[in-house]
Amino acid sequence: MRRDIVLRFGLFVLIFYLLTIIITQFFNIGIQELRYFVQGFGILAPIVYTFLIFLGLSVPLNPISDFLLINLGVLMFPPYVAIIATFIAHSLSIVVNYYIGKRFGKKVLQKVITPQSAAYLDKYLQKLTIKKLFIIRFIVPIATVFGADVVSYVSGMKNLPFLKYFLVSIIPWTVLSIIYYTTSSYLLNISVFLYFIPVAFIVGIPLLGLYFYKIRKK
């Protein structure tokens, strides 16, 4: 049963990423095209940027990658504007995705996996706690593994207490946003080739920590 779930999950991830690549190539969206698009809204550009981040976290197969959006924030806005825009987008996606998962998550799963697999997944779903969610939020690739905020969908399915869920979700993401936008903006003023370094640390350090934790646990 476990092997069946892993195979289905792996196949789903593979198909998802292939579709994402195809859609991205079809729309041919790059950082410059995105920058011109957002700048075209003038004074409303931060609002448009906020909306794009929200869509990136809430709409699967979004042709605009999260990597492009966070870089766009560094290139276009002062750090405080990008941080506020990201905070609003994160807050909206955390709330919306939670209630989507709570309302529709299990119904959708029941249609795509067998009852035995659903029962197996439900057992693992019960292991998700507020403490574990807080840690997961710092591991950026897991938090948005499908291009959308899957962790929030799962939290809704688990029916975690909403206020605690919201706080342990928004606090890590806000901390990461502050670190990223302030350091990246500072490095951008030194050299255009340096501003991507913070995202490498933000993504890499938690993954390394998780890796060594797994090794130690064995």
N, C-alpha and C positions, 0 to 999 in steps of 0.2 A: 504493500500500500504506500509506504513511504517513497519507494522508488517511482511509483506511478505519479505521485504528486510532484516529485523533483523533475521528472521528465516533462510533465505538462507545464510546469512553471518555467523550465528552461526553454521549452519551445515557444511559450508565450512571450518571454523576454526577447528571444531572438527575432521573432516576427515583429514585435513591437519596435525594436531598434532599426530593423530593416525598413519598416514603413516610415519611421521618423526620418531616416536618412533620405529616403526617396522623396518625401514631402519637402524636406529642407532644400534638396537639390532642385526640385520643381519650382519652388518659389524663389530660389536663388537669393536668399536674404543674407546679407553680410553686415558688418558693423557700420560701414559708411552709409549703406542704403537705409539702415535702421536709424542712424543719426539724422540723416536728412529728413526722414519721415517725422520723427519726433520734433525736431527743430521747427518744422513747418507749422506747428501749432502755437508757436510763439510763447506767450505768457502761460498758456495751458500745458506746455510741454511736461512739467513735473506730474501733472494729473494723468496725462497720456502714458507716461513712464510707469506710474503706479499701476494703471490698468493693465499694461503689458506684463508686468511682473505677476499680477494676480492671475491673469490668463495662463501664464507659464506654469504656475503652481496648481491650477485647477482644471486645465484642459489637456487631456492626453493627446499625443501626436501634434502638439503645438509646433508649427514650423519655426518659431523663434526660440532658440536655445537659451537656457538660463545663463550659460557662460557669456553669450553675447550681451544679455541684458545687464549683468552686473558690471561688465566692462564698459557698457554704454553709460552707466551711472557715473563711473569715475571720469570718463572723458567729457561728459556734458555738464555736470552739476557740481557745485561746491559740496563737500562731504555732508554737511548738515541737511541739505536738500535731499540728497540720495538716501540718507539714513531715515529721514521722516517718510519719504515715499515708500521705501522698502518696508518700514514698520507698518504702515497702513495696509500695504498689499499683503504682507504676511498675516496680519490680524484678520483680514477679510477671508483669505484662503483657509486659514486655520478653522474659522467658524463654519464657512460654507462646506468645506470638504468633510468636516466632522459630521454635520447633519446629513450630508449625502450618503456617507457611509452608514450612518445609523438608520437611515430610512430605506436605502436601496441595496446596501452592500451584500447582505446575506441572500437576498432574492436573486441578485445577479449571479453569485457564486453557485447557487443551487442549479442554475441553468447550464453552467459550463463544466462542472465537475460532478463525479459520481457521489451518491449519498455516503459511501464509505470514506471517500477522500474528504468530503465536507466535514464528517465527524472527526477525522484526524486533524484537519486544520483548526477546527473549533477547539480541540484540546490544546493546541499550541497558542491559539488566540487567548486562552484563559491565562497564559503565562505573562501576557503583557501587563505591566504595572506602571504606575506613575513614575516610579524611580527609574525603571528601564526606559521609559519614554524620554525622560530628561536626558539620559545618556545618548540615546539614539539621535536626538535633535542636534547634537554636536557633530554627528557623523554625517556630513552633508550628502555624499553619494547615496547613502541608504535612505535618507529622508526624502530624496526626490528621485528614486531609482527609475521610475518610468517617465521622468520628465514632469510628472505631476506629484503632488504631495500625498503619496500613498499612505504614509504613516497616519495622517489625519483620517483617511477613510477607514483604516483598520481600527483606530481609536474609537471612531463612531460605532463601528460594528461591535466592539467590545463594550460599548456604553460606559466608558470611563467617566468619572465625575467631571462635568464640563469645566468648572472654574479651575480646578487643579490641572486638568488637561491643557487648558488655555495658557496658564501661567508657565508650566514647564515646557511649553512649546514656544511661546513668544520670547521668553527671557533668553534662552540660548541663541535663537536666531537674531535677536537684537544685539546681543554681545558680539556675535560674529560679524554682523553688519557694521557695527561701529569700528571694530578692528580692521575690517577689510577696507571700507571706504576712506578712513582717515590715513591708514598706512599707504594704501595704493595712491591716493592723491598726493601724498608727500613724495613718494618715489617717482611719480609721474613728473613732478617739477624738477627732479634731478635728471631723469632719462626716461624716454618713452619705452625703453626696453626693460625697465625694472618694475613697472606697475603691476605686472601679473604675478610677481613673486608671492605676495600675501595669500592669494587664493591657493597656491601650491601648498603653503604651510597649513592653511585652514582645512584643506581637504586631506593632506597627507598625514599630518600629525595624529588626528583621531583614528585614522585607518591603521597606522602603525601601532598605536596604543591597543586597538582591538586585536591586532595580529599577535602581539606579545602576550596579551591577556589570554588568548586562546592557547598559545604555546604553554604558558605557565599552568593553565588549568589542566592540560593533558599530563 
